[in-house]
Amino acid sequence: MLHRRVVAGREADRPGGPRPTHGANYCQKNGYNPFDRVPAVTTEPDGRSALAVALSWVSTLTTVALEMALPCLAGVWLDRRLGTRIVFTVLGAMGGLALGVYHLIKIAAAQNKRRKN
């Protein structure tokens, strides 16, 4: 089916139907909000959205990764500064690994406790 539209002061046929109306004026006039179509998904009992839960996990896991990596990098810096071989690098790597595993165990225990409640 062809629909009529005005092009440069004259009507022209346009296959596929009329051109959709876009823009802020259309939204304001018709009370249309494009974000109303997306329901707020809540998975947590405290009512946080899925995005808030995901960002919380991202920040937690980034913290754990930095806890594991930064002590090792500090050990490399100390080894270069003091002229030692790999003494502080190994100590930093072991300390960072222990710290990261400890933090992961705390996170898992907190999640387990939250699921039981």
Sequence and secondary structure as in RCSB ss.txt:
>XXXX:A:sequence
MLHRRVVAGREADRPGGPRPTHGANYCQKNGYNPFDRVPAVTTEPDGRSALAVALSWVSTLTTVALEMALPCLAG
VWLDRRLGTRIVFTVLGAMGGLALGVYHLIKIAAAQNKRRKN
>XXXX:A:secstr
 EEEEEETTEEEEEETSS    SHHHHHHHT  GGGGS   B STT  BHHHHHHHHHHHHHHHHHHHHHHHHHH
HHHHHHHT SSHHHHHHHHHHHHHHHHHHHHHHHHHHHHHH 
